[in-house]
């Protein structure tokens, strides 16, 4: 695959992930932070201009810079993510046709939430 084709694939992935992150702001159950980080990763490989815009963004920029520098996530982002996972777990158990379906989804969120909570926090 040529260099130009790879660049376009990275750019496509960046915009797709960014779109999903924006939808995730309004749709419970769809995470925002992982899609923002994926978009930044892909943008760094596909478009310097998009990557620079994301780094300069007032909402996404600090999160991306912290992750790129130290792999850290702010306490507020952790609390929001885990809180929304908890709300989704309750919704799962109230709406799933079988209890085990809700349990699997909740278990996955518990593993992701634990991993997220154990990430370092940025130094102020």
N, C-alpha and C positions, 0 to 999 in steps of 0.2 A: 504494500500500500504506500502510495506516495506521501510525501511530507504535507502537501496541500490538503489531501483527503483526510489525513489524521487531524490536521488543524481544524477542519470543518466539523469533524466528528466530536472533537473536544468542545468546540463552540456550541454545537447542537446540544450536547450533554449539559453544558453550563446553563444555557437558556432553559432547557427542560427542568433542571433541578431548581433554578431560580423561580420558575413559574410554579412548581410544586411547593416551594417554600412560601410563596405569597399566598397560595390557596390554603396552606396550612395555618396561616394566621387566622383565617376565618372558619376553618373546618376542624372541629374537634376530632382528635384521633390521628390527624395527619401532622407529623412532626415538622417543625420549621427549621430548627437549628441544624440537624444533619443535612438537610437539603441546601441550606446556605453554605455550609462547609464544603459539600460536594460541588456546588456551583463555583465556589472560589477556587477549588482544586482544578476543576476542568477549565475555568477561565484563565488560570495561570498558564495553561498549556495551549489554549486556543486563541486567546485574545488579550493582549496586554492592556488594551483600552478598557475592556469590560472588567478585567481584574483590578485595574487602578480605580475604576468607578466603585467597585464593591468595597475596596479598602478605604475609600474616602466617604462611603455612605455613613450617615450619622447613626443609623441603627445597626446595620450589619458590620460596619467597619471594625469597631472595637472587638466584637466577637471573633471575627476572622483573624485580626492581628494577634489577639491573645492565643488563639489556637495554633497559628503558624509559628509563633515565637516559642511557646512553652507547652503546647498541648493542654492549655488550661481553659476552664469554663467558669464563668462568674457564678457566684452563689445564687444570684437572682435568676439567672437562666436555668440553673439546676432546679430551683424551687418551682419555677413555672412549668418546666418539662415534667417533673415528677408529679406535680399537682394535676396537670392535664391528663397524665397517665392514670392517676387515681380516679379521676372523674370518668374516664373512658372505661376503666375496669368495672365501675358501678353500672355504667350503661350496658356493658357486655353482659353482666349477670342479670340485668333486668330484661334484656331483649333477646338473648341467645336462645335458640330452640332447645339446645342441650347444654347442661351445666359444664361438660368437659370442653365444649367449644370456648366458652368464656374463660375457663381455667387455663387453657393453652395460651390464649391471647394475653391474659393477665400474667401468666408465668414469664412470657417473653418480655413483657413490659417491665416486670420485676428485675429480670436480668439486666436489661438495658438501663433501667433506673439505678441499679446498684453500680454498674460500671460508670455511669455518668457521675454519680455522687462521689465516687472515689477519684475522679479526675482532679488534678490540682486546681487551685483557684489563682487567678492572676494577682501579682503583687501590685498594690496600689501605687 
